[in-house]
Amino acid sequence: MANDENLIPMNRRTKSEQRKIATAGGKASGAARRKKRDMRKAAEMLLNMPVSNKQSTMKATLTALGIDEEDMDYSMGVMAAMLVQAANGNVNAAKFPTQQLQEKEFAYRKKQDREAKKAEEDGGMTGGTPVEIYLPEKEGEDDE
């Protein structure tokens, strides 16, 4: 149980204690990131699996919405189920598809920003040889 007597600020700790705490924090942070990454990969794998023939209700819904057999996966099924719920008046279900689109747009823009920043750091060049473009002069303009 923590109390004020047990709490020692970092600036009162020795350098070795600070290093030990920082190392433990870094290791825990790395473990948490790896766990989150693994969960994301598992969810992606499951959502990208083709819809099982045992899921006749989901297949029927997807077919009714005009989804081709080869495009039927669980992520499509989840979206279709949310769409049906939204059409039946579920306000929270109506928010889900738009949130997914916004997250994708955010991720896309974040990627573009990273690429632009990298290009800027590289001197604006994306590789290769610089190209010079010469535009023809307009007729009727005199060089003065």
N, C-alpha and C positions, 0 to 999 in steps of 0.2 A: 504494500500500500504506500503510495507516494505522499509525501508531505513536504513542506518547505525546507525542512532540515535535510532531506534526501536529495533535493534538487541543487546541483552545483553547476553554475554557468560555465560555458566552454572557456571563457577567458580566465577562469580560476583553475583550470585543469592544466596538467603538464602537457608538453608537446607530445609525448608518447601516448598519453591517454586520449588526446584529441585525435591523433592518427589512428588509434585502435577503434575509436567510435566511428570515425569517418570511413574506415575500411569496412567495418561491419555494416554501416548504412549503405555503402556502395554495393556490397555483396547482396544485401536484401533487395535493393532496388533492381539489380540485374536479374535476380531470381523472379521478382514480381513481373518484370518486363517479359522474360522468357515464358512465364506461365500465361500471361495475357496473349502473347503471340501464338502459343500453342492452342489456346482456346479459340482464337480467331481462325486459325487454320482448320481446326476440327469443325467449327461451325460452317466455314466455307465449303469444306469437303461434303458435309451432310446436305447442305442446301443445294449443291450442284449435282447431287445424285439424281438419276432418273426416277420419276414417280413409279412406285411399285404397282403391279396389277391388283394387289390387295387393297389399294387406296381407290376403290371404284368411285366414291363420292368426289374425291379430288379430281380424278380423271374426267368425270362427267362434267364438273364445273369448268375445268380448263377447256374441254371440247366445246361446251356451250358458249364459251367466250371466244372461240375461234382460234385457239392455240394449237399449233401443229404438234403431232405426236413427238417429234424429235426435240421440240423446245420445252417439253413438259419435264420440269425438274421441281424440286421442293421449294426453291426460292420463288419460282413462278406460281406454285400452289399457294404459298403464304400470301403473296401479293393478291392473287385472285380471291382468296378467302377474305382478306381485308377489304377488297373492293366490294364484294358481296355484302359484307357487314355494313360498310359505309352506305351502300345503296339502300339498305334496310333501316337507316337512320342512326347508326352507331357513330357518334361524333368522334370518339377516340380512334375508331378504325379509319375514319376519314383523314385523320392527321397523319397516320402512319406512312402512306405512299408519298405524301409531300415531304415528310421528314427525310425519307430515304433519298429522294431526289436532291434535297438541299444538302445532305451529307456528301453525296457524290459530287455535286457542284463545288462544294467547299474543298473536297480532296483534290479535284481537278485544278482549281485555282491555286491551291497551295503548291501543287506540283509545278504549275506554270511559274509561280513566283520563285521557287527554288531554282528552276532552270534559267530564268532571267537573271537571277542574282549570280549564278555560277558563270553565265556568259559575260556578265559585267565584270566579274573578278578576273576572268580570262582575257580581259581587254576588249570585250565585245566580239571576239572572234569565236566562231563555233568550230574552227578547224579548217584546214585547207589553205589555199593560196588566196590572198586578197584580190578582189576583182575591182577594176576601175571601169566605170561606165561613162562613155562620152555621148552626150546628147547632141544631135544635129542642131545647128543654129536655125532660127526661124527666118524665113525669107522676109526681106524688107527691113531687117534690123541691120544697122550699120555699126561697125566697130569704131568706137570713138576713143 
